[in-house]
Amino acid sequence: MSQVPVIRVLVADDQELVRAGLRMILEAQPDIEVVADVGDGRTAVREAMHLRPDVALLDIQMPGGDGIAAAREILANPRLATRVVMLTTFDLDEYLYAAMAAGASGFLLKSSPRAHLLHAIRTATSGDALLDPGLTRRLIETYVRRAPASSDATAALTGRERDVLIELIRGRSNAEIAGRLRLAETTVKTHVAAILRKLGLRDRLQAVIYGYEHGLVRPGDLT
């Protein structure tokens, strides 16, 4: 019988009870191991360098260097393959956008169900990125008002790839995109890979940021 790969997670939160609760939730899973829990950003970076976890679960607001700064440092280090999932009490747009821009693979509120937390960690380790569709909608409504549409932003894409990109920017999953565009889910995955390659983007969240910055979706187009 093949052994299930274990996802090694570093938890960083300035509240001890929160860290204990997260550890309990995560270590109840057979495929997740908490390698350390720490209370500030600087320690999180140091432990990430030492332990090289698969995922760093970082609170945004911490003393001694916040989670955004820690995320930037961890993700910029070429020696680390650590993915970052941000966790916060506050659903403020500027925090969410900063986390995405730093390269985080997910963003969750502390009020999210535990199933969402586990899904975000597993999604991050698979090389994909996760952003709650409701938070995506809020970001689009805030940021696309500031960004003029760019006529050549998708010039490198085919018409179908552009359709897929628009749905992706709206926060829809591959399955949802497949249903709306009447495509096979495998075809959607192929289109997403081509979009990221042609636009020089790392993952789905960078594609969302690209959409904001180029005004590809307007608030009235979110349905």
N, C-alpha and C positions, 0 to 999 in steps of 0.2 A: 504494500500500500504506500503510495507516494505521500510525502509529508507536506502539509499545507505551509506555504511560505509565510513567515512571520513579519508583520509590518512593525518596524521599530519607531516609536513615537517619543518625541521630546515635548513636554508640556511646560508652558511658561505663563504664569498668572500671578499677580501680586497678592491674591487672596488664598490663604492656605486651605480653607474649606472648599473653595472652588477647585483647586488643584486635586484635593483628595477625592472630590466627587468625580472629576474627569478621569482620574486614575482608576477608580472603581468601575466606571462605565466601560472604559477601554480594555482593562485587563480581564473583564468578564468575557471578552471575545477570544476565541481560540487562535485567531490569526493576528492579534495585536499584542505588542509588549511595550509598556512604558519604560523607557531606559533611564529617564530622569524627569523630575519636576522641579522647576526653579521659579523664583519670585521677581525677577527683573530682566530687562532686555540685555544688558551687558553679560550677565551670567548665561543667558540663553545662547548668545553668540559663542561664548567660550565653550559651553558644553556641546554645542553643535559641532564645533571644530574638533573636539576631543572624541565624541561618540559617533559622529556622522550618522544621525538617525535618517530614516526614510522620510519622515514627516516631522516638521516642527509646528506644533499647535500653539500659536502666539496670541496672547491678549493684546489688544491695541494700546490701552492706557496702562502703563506700568512705570514705576520709578526706575531710575538708573538706566535710562534709554528706553523709549517706548517700543511697542511691537513693530511699528512701521519701520523704524530705524534698524531694528534687529533683522527684520525680513530683508531689507535692502542689503545688509551686510552678508547675511547667509546666502542669499540668492546670487550675489555678485562674486562669491568665492568659487573659482574654477575647480577647487579641490573637493567641493561638496556636491552631491547629487540630491541634497535634501529639498523636498517640496514643502511649501508653507501654506498652512491654512490659518486664517485670521479669525479670532473669536472676540466678540465685544458685547457689552451691554447696550451700546449706543448705535442706532442705525442712522448715523449722520452721514450725509452724502459725501462730504469731503474725506471722511475716514475711508469709506468704501472705495472711492476713486483712487485715493492714495495707495490703498492696499493692492488694488488691481495694477496700478502703474508700477508698483514695486516688484510685481511678478508673482503675487500670491496665486495659489491654485484654488482657493476657495475663501469664502467669507460667510461666517455664520453668526447670528445673534446668540447670546447665551440662553435665550428663551426658546431656542429651536429644540424640537424633539430629539432625543438621543439617536434615533434612526437616521436623522439628517447629518448628525455629527459623524457617525460611523460611515455613512455613504460618502461624505466629503473626504474623509481620510483615505478610503479605499479608491475613490475616484482619482485623488491626487497621485497615489502610487502607481496607478495605471498609466500615468502620463497625460491625463486629461485634466480639465479644470471645471469647477462647479461654482455657479453663482445663482442664488435664489431668483426665480423669475420676477417675483414682486420687487426685489431690490433692483433688478435690471430695469424694470419699468420706471422706477423712481429716478434712477440715474439718467435714463434717456430723457425723461421729461425735464430734468434739470439742465443737462449739458448740451443737448442738441439745439436748444434755443441760442446758445452762445457760438455754435459752430456753423459757418456757412457751408452749404452743400458744395462739393467739389465735383465738377463734371468729369474729371479724368481719374477719380479715386478708384474706380473699378474697371479702368480701361483694359487691364490685363486679363480680366475674367470673361468667361463665356456668359451668355444670358442666363443659363441655368445656374451657374456658379454664383452669379450675382443674386438670384432669387434665394439660394440657400444661405448666402451671407446675410441678407436682410433678415431672414428668419432666425439665424444664429444670433444676430445683434439683439433681437427682441427677447433673447433668453430661452429660446425653445430647444428642447433636446433633439437628438437625431431622430428618435421615434416620432416626435411631434412634427418635425420638419417633413419626414417621410409621409406622414398622413396628410398634411396640408398641401404638399406639392405632388402627391400621388406617385411617390418614388419608393423603391426598395430601400430599406435602411442601410444596406451595404453600399448602395449607390450614393446615399447622402454622405456616408463616411468617406467615400472616395472624393466627393466634391469638396468636403471640408478640408481634407488633406491637401488638395490642389489649391484651394483658396489660401491656406496658410503658407504654402510654398511660394505661390506667385506674389503674394503681398509681403513676404519676408517676415511673417508673424510667428511667434513661438507657440501659442496655444489659443484656445477659444476666447479667453478673457482678453488677450491682446487684440483679437478680432473685434470684440465689443468696444474696446477703447478706440480702435481705428474707426469704427462706425460713428462714435461720438465726435471724434475730432474732425471727421470729414462730413458730418451732417447727413449721413446716409439714411437715417430714419427720423421722421418728424413726429412730434407728440400726437398728432391726429392719425398717425399710421399704426398705432400700437395694438389694434384689435386683431 
